[in-house]
Amino acid sequence: QVQVAESGGGLVQPGGSLSLSCATSGSAVDYGSIGWFRQGPGKEREGLACFTFSDGSTNYADSVKGRFTISRDNAKNTVSLQMNSLKPEDTAVYYCTIPCPPSSKYWGQGTQVTVAS
């Protein structure tokens, strides 16, 4: 069983930055990948970013490409999502998930990100 816990959400102004962190317990590597998805109010779940353990490759949804960066800290056993140039439409609950969408099996309680002036 893998457990996932997200942290780092909050309120930020448009154009600002925020970094989310994902802590995992259990053998996340066995599932091959780890990623982030979000769900905004009245919107469907949207996969955002994915990190593949075997080769460290990453990929992103078009909506966040060039603004968001997923990275892994091996020493801390965490995965981060650095979010820059935030827009009001980025407002959502953000979830860390193993493995990446659409094959997600585990995710945490989520962390709220609100982009507003």
Accessible surface in RSA format (square Angstrom, percent):
REM  Atomic radii and reference values for relative SASA: ProtOr
REM  Chains: A
REM  Algorithm: Lee & Richards
REM  Probe-radius: 1.40
REM  Slices: 20
REM RES _ NUM      All-atoms   Total-Side   Main-Chain    Non-polar    All polar
REM                ABS   REL    ABS   REL    ABS   REL    ABS   REL    ABS   REL
RES GLN A   1   170.62  95.4 110.73  80.9  59.90 142.6  44.24  94.2 126.38  95.9
RES VAL A   2     6.09   4.0   2.53   2.3   3.56   8.6   2.53   2.2   3.56   9.7
RES GLN A   3   122.86  68.7 117.94  86.2   4.92  11.7  32.80  69.8  90.06  68.3
RES VAL A   4    17.60  11.6   0.12   0.1  17.48  42.1   0.76   0.7  16.84  45.7
RES ALA A   5    58.99  54.2  53.67  82.8   5.32  12.1  56.38  79.4   2.60   6.9
RES GLU A   6    21.74  12.5   0.93   0.7  20.81  49.6   0.10   0.2  21.64  17.7
RES SER A   7    61.97  52.4  57.83  77.2   4.14   9.5  43.02  91.6  18.95  26.5
RES GLY A   8    38.45  47.4   0.00   N/A  38.45  47.4  25.56  70.2  12.89  28.9
RES GLY A   9    28.94  35.7   0.00   N/A  28.94  35.7   2.17   6.0  26.76  59.9
RES GLY A  10    29.60  36.5   0.00   N/A  29.60  36.5  29.35  80.5   0.26   0.6
RES LEU A  11   130.37  72.6  98.89  70.7  31.48  79.1  98.89  69.4  31.48  84.7
RES VAL A  12    20.95  13.8  16.43  14.9   4.52  10.9  20.95  18.2   0.00   0.0
RES GLN A  13   123.71  69.2 121.87  89.1   1.84   4.4  31.94  68.0  91.77  69.6
RES PRO A  14    60.56  44.1  38.79  35.4  21.77  79.1  39.18  32.3  21.38 132.9
RES GLY A  15    56.70  69.9   0.00   N/A  56.70  69.9  29.89  82.0  26.81  60.0
RES GLY A  16    22.11  27.3   0.00   N/A  22.11  27.3  21.61  59.3   0.51   1.1
RES SER A  17    60.19  50.9  40.18  53.6  20.00  46.1  23.05  49.1  37.14  52.0
RES LEU A  18    36.15  20.1  31.39  22.5   4.76  12.0  36.15  25.4   0.00   0.0
RES SER A  19    58.19  49.2  41.77  55.8  16.41  37.8  26.62  56.7  31.57  44.2
RES LEU A  20     0.16   0.1   0.00   0.0   0.16   0.4   0.10   0.1   0.06   0.2
RES SER A  21    38.78  32.8  38.21  51.0   0.57   1.3  25.74  54.8  13.03  18.3
RES CYS A  22     0.02   0.0   0.00   0.0   0.02   0.0   0.00   0.0   0.02   0.0
RES ALA A  23    48.97  45.0  46.20  71.3   2.77   6.3  46.28  65.2   2.68   7.1
RES THR A  24    20.02  14.2   5.39   5.5  14.63  34.9   4.08   5.5  15.94  24.1
RES SER A  25    54.88  46.4  49.34  65.8   5.54  12.8  49.22 104.8   5.65   7.9
RES GLY A  26    51.66  63.7   0.00   N/A  51.66  63.7  26.37  72.4  25.29  56.6
RES SER A  27    59.39  50.2  46.01  61.4  13.38  30.8  39.41  83.9  19.98  28.0
RES ALA A  28     8.24   7.6   6.40   9.9   1.84   4.2   6.40   9.0   1.84   4.9
RES VAL A  29    77.84  51.2  71.57  64.8   6.26  15.1  71.57  62.2   6.26  17.0
RES ASP A  30   113.65  79.6  75.95  75.6  37.70  89.1  27.25  64.1  86.41  86.2
RES TYR A  31    71.46  33.4  52.48  29.9  18.99  49.4  35.00  26.3  36.47  45.0
RES GLY A  32    32.67  40.3   0.00   N/A  32.67  40.3  31.36  86.1   1.31   2.9
RES SER A  33    15.22  12.9  15.22  20.3   0.00   0.0   7.76  16.5   7.46  10.5
RES ILE A  34     1.61   0.9   1.61   1.2   0.00   0.0   1.61   1.2   0.00   0.0
RES GLY A  35     0.00   0.0   0.00   N/A   0.00   0.0   0.00   0.0   0.00   0.0
RES TRP A  36     0.00   0.0   0.00   0.0   0.00   0.0   0.00   0.0   0.00   0.0
RES PHE A  37     1.98   1.0   1.98   1.2   0.00   0.0   1.98   1.2   0.00   0.0
RES ARG A  38    17.71   7.4  17.60   9.0   0.11   0.3   2.56   3.5  15.15   9.2
RES GLN A  39    75.31  42.1  70.12  51.2   5.19  12.4  14.54  30.9  60.77  46.1
RES GLY A  40     7.88   9.7   0.00   N/A   7.88   9.7   1.88   5.2   5.99  13.4
RES PRO A  41   107.06  78.0  80.67  73.5  26.40  95.9  94.13  77.7  12.94  80.4
RES GLY A  42    94.02 115.9   0.00   N/A  94.02 115.9  45.75 125.5  48.27 108.1
RES LYS A  43   110.36  53.8  97.53  59.8  12.83  30.6  79.58  71.6  30.78  32.8
RES GLU A  44   155.05  89.0 141.11 106.8  13.94  33.2  57.75 111.7  97.30  79.4
RES ARG A  45   116.38  48.9  90.67  46.2  25.71  61.2  30.40  41.5  85.98  52.1
RES GLU A  46    56.46  32.4  52.47  39.7   3.99   9.5  31.24  60.4  25.22  20.6
RES GLY A  47    32.49  40.1   0.00   N/A  32.49  40.1  13.96  38.3  18.53  41.5
RES LEU A  48     2.93   1.6   0.00   0.0   2.93   7.4   1.67   1.2   1.26   3.4
RES ALA A  49     4.68   4.3   0.00   0.0   4.68  10.6   2.15   3.0   2.53   6.7
RES CYS A  50    16.86  12.8  16.74  18.7   0.12   0.3   7.18  18.2   9.68  10.4
RES PHE A  51    22.92  11.5  22.92  14.2   0.00   0.0  22.92  13.9   0.00   0.0
RES THR A  52    37.46  26.6  37.46  38.0   0.00   0.0  23.95  32.2  13.51  20.4
RES PHE A  53    27.60  13.8   9.35   5.8  18.25  47.5   9.40   5.7  18.20  52.1
RES SER A  54   106.25  89.8  61.01  81.4  45.24 104.2  59.61 126.9  46.64  65.3
RES ASP A  55   105.44  73.9  68.07  67.8  37.37  88.4  42.72 100.6  62.72  62.5
RES GLY A  56    35.94  44.3   0.00   N/A  35.94  44.3  17.11  46.9  18.84  42.2
RES SER A  57    50.48  42.7  41.00  54.7   9.48  21.8  40.85  87.0   9.63  13.5
RES THR A  58    57.25  40.7  32.35  32.8  24.89  59.3  10.33  13.9  46.91  70.9
RES ASN A  59    89.28  61.6  85.49  82.6   3.78   9.1  35.68  85.9  53.60  51.8
RES TYR A  60    48.40  22.6  30.74  17.5  17.66  46.0  29.15  21.9  19.26  23.7
RES ALA A  61    27.15  25.0  14.00  21.6  13.15  29.9  24.81  34.9   2.33   6.2
RES ASP A  62   124.94  87.5 100.30  99.8  24.64  58.3  38.71  91.1  86.23  86.0
RES SER A  63    52.69  44.5  30.02  40.1  22.67  52.2  43.06  91.7   9.63  13.5
RES VAL A  64     0.10   0.1   0.00   0.0   0.10   0.2   0.10   0.1   0.00   0.0
RES LYS A  65   120.94  59.0 102.19  62.7  18.75  44.6  62.46  56.2  58.48  62.3
RES GLY A  66    81.23 100.2   0.00   N/A  81.23 100.2  42.28 116.0  38.94  87.2
RES ARG A  67    30.83  12.9  27.58  14.1   3.25   7.7  25.44  34.8   5.39   3.3
RES PHE A  68     4.60   2.3   0.00   0.0   4.60  12.0   0.00   0.0   4.60  13.2
RES THR A  69    69.36  49.3  68.99  69.9   0.36   0.9  41.91  56.3  27.45  41.5
RES ILE A  70     5.13   2.9   0.00   0.0   5.13  12.4   0.00   0.0   5.13  13.9
RES SER A  71    55.86  47.2  52.94  70.7   2.91   6.7  33.88  72.2  21.97  30.8
RES ARG A  72    80.64  33.9  51.52  26.3  29.12  69.3   6.19   8.5  74.45  45.1
RES ASP A  73    52.16  36.5  46.01  45.8   6.16  14.6  21.11  49.7  31.05  31.0
RES ASN A  74   109.81  75.7  86.34  83.4  23.47  56.5  31.86  76.7  77.95  75.3
RES ALA A  75   103.48  95.1  57.35  88.5  46.13 104.9  69.91  98.5  33.56  88.9
RES LYS A  76   151.49  73.9 129.26  79.3  22.23  52.9  80.03  72.0  71.46  76.1
RES ASN A  77    76.36  52.7  71.88  69.5   4.47  10.8  25.79  62.1  50.57  48.9
RES THR A  78    24.93  17.7  23.36  23.7   1.58   3.8  19.38  26.0   5.55   8.4
RES VAL A  79     5.21   3.4   5.11   4.6   0.09   0.2   5.21   4.5   0.00   0.0
RES SER A  80    32.08  27.1  31.88  42.5   0.19   0.4  10.14  21.6  21.94  30.7
RES LEU A  81     0.00   0.0   0.00   0.0   0.00   0.0   0.00   0.0   0.00   0.0
RES GLN A  82    64.92  36.3  64.75  47.3   0.18   0.4  31.41  66.8  33.52  25.4
RES MET A  83     0.00   0.0   0.00   0.0   0.00   0.0   0.00   0.0   0.00   0.0
RES ASN A  84    57.74  39.8  57.74  55.8   0.00   0.0  15.31  36.9  42.43  41.0
RES SER A  85    59.76  50.5  54.93  73.3   4.83  11.1  19.78  42.1  39.97  56.0
RES LEU A  86     2.25   1.3   0.00   0.0   2.25   5.7   0.00   0.0   2.25   6.0
RES LYS A  87    85.94  41.9  85.20  52.3   0.74   1.8  39.61  35.7  46.33  49.3
RES PRO A  88    74.05  54.0  67.15  61.2   6.90  25.1  67.52  55.7   6.53  40.6
RES GLU A  89   100.67  57.8  88.53  67.0  12.14  28.9  49.91  96.5  50.76  41.4
RES ASP A  90     0.15   0.1   0.15   0.1   0.00   0.0   0.00   0.0   0.15   0.1
RES THR A  91    30.73  21.9  28.07  28.5   2.66   6.3  25.67  34.5   5.06   7.6
RES ALA A  92     2.62   2.4   1.70   2.6   0.93   2.1   2.62   3.7   0.00   0.0
RES VAL A  93    40.49  26.6  40.44  36.6   0.06   0.1  40.44  35.1   0.06   0.2
RES TYR A  94     0.00   0.0   0.00   0.0   0.00   0.0   0.00   0.0   0.00   0.0
RES TYR A  95    42.85  20.0  42.85  24.4   0.00   0.0  10.82   8.1  32.02  39.5
RES CYS A  96     0.00   0.0   0.00   0.0   0.00   0.0   0.00   0.0   0.00   0.0
RES THR A  97     0.00   0.0   0.00   0.0   0.00   0.0   0.00   0.0   0.00   0.0
RES ILE A  98     0.00   0.0   0.00   0.0   0.00   0.0   0.00   0.0   0.00   0.0
RES PRO A  99    15.87  11.6  15.87  14.5   0.00   0.0  15.87  13.1   0.00   0.0
RES CYS A 100    10.94   8.3   7.92   8.8   3.02   7.1   7.92  20.1   3.02   3.3
RES PRO A 101    39.15  28.5  20.16  18.4  19.00  69.1  20.33  16.8  18.82 117.0
RES PRO A 102   140.62 102.5 106.97  97.5  33.65 122.3 113.15  93.4  27.47 170.7
RES SER A 103    70.43  59.5  55.91  74.6  14.52  33.4  34.26  73.0  36.16  50.7
RES SER A 104    24.21  20.5   4.26   5.7  19.94  45.9   3.53   7.5  20.67  29.0
RES LYS A 105   122.64  59.8  95.78  58.8  26.85  63.9  47.61  42.9  75.03  79.9
RES TYR A 106    41.62  19.4  37.94  21.6   3.69   9.6  24.03  18.1  17.60  21.7
RES TRP A 107   107.37  43.1  80.99  39.2  26.39  62.0  56.62  30.2  50.75  82.3
RES GLY A 108    10.14  12.5   0.00   N/A  10.14  12.5   4.73  13.0   5.40  12.1
RES GLN A 109   172.28  96.3 150.44 109.9  21.84  52.0  62.27 132.5 110.02  83.4
RES GLY A 110    19.10  23.6   0.00   N/A  19.10  23.6   0.35   1.0  18.75  42.0
RES THR A 111    17.60  12.5  12.88  13.1   4.72  11.2   7.21   9.7  10.39  15.7
RES GLN A 112    86.38  48.3  78.69  57.5   7.69  18.3  50.72 108.0  35.66  27.0
RES VAL A 113     0.00   0.0   0.00   0.0   0.00   0.0   0.00   0.0   0.00   0.0
RES THR A 114    43.49  30.9  43.49  44.1   0.00   0.0  31.08  41.7  12.41  18.8
RES VAL A 115     4.75   3.1   0.00   0.0   4.75  11.4   0.00   0.0   4.75  12.9
RES ALA A 116    43.29  39.8  36.80  56.8   6.49  14.8  40.46  57.0   2.84   7.5
RES SER A 117   128.77 108.8  68.34  91.2  60.44 139.2  52.61 112.0  76.16 106.7
END  Absolute sums over single chains surface
CHAIN  1 A     5970.4       4345.4       1624.9       3072.0       2898.4
END  Absolute sums over all chains
TOTAL          5970.4       4345.4       1624.9       3072.0       2898.4
